[in-house]
């Protein structure tokens, strides 16, 4: 279940591709 959520989050980040998304991605990776 968590794996699917991770894929959805990554897909959303890739679709948006904004500065905010990059910040969220970095925060997600660091946390």
C-alpha positions in Angstrom: 0.0 0.0 0.0 2.8 2.5 1.0 4.6 1.6 -2.2 1.7 2.6 -4.3 1.3 5.8 -2.4 5.0 6.6 -3.0 4.5 6.0 -6.8 1.5 8.3 -6.8 3.4 11.0 -5.0 6.4 10.7 -7.4 4.1 10.8 -10.4 2.4 14.0 -9.0 5.7 15.6 -8.5 6.8 14.7 -12.0 3.6 16.1 -13.5 3.8 19.4 -11.6 7.5 19.9 -11.9 7.4 23.2 -9.9 9.9 24.7 -7.6 7.5 23.9 -4.7 7.4 20.2 -5.9 11.2 20.1 -5.9 11.2 21.4 -2.4 8.7 18.8 -1.3 10.7 16.1 -3.1 13.9 17.2 -1.3 12.0 17.3 2.0 10.7 13.8 1.3 14.1 12.5 0.5 15.8 14.0 3.5 13.1 12.9 5.9 
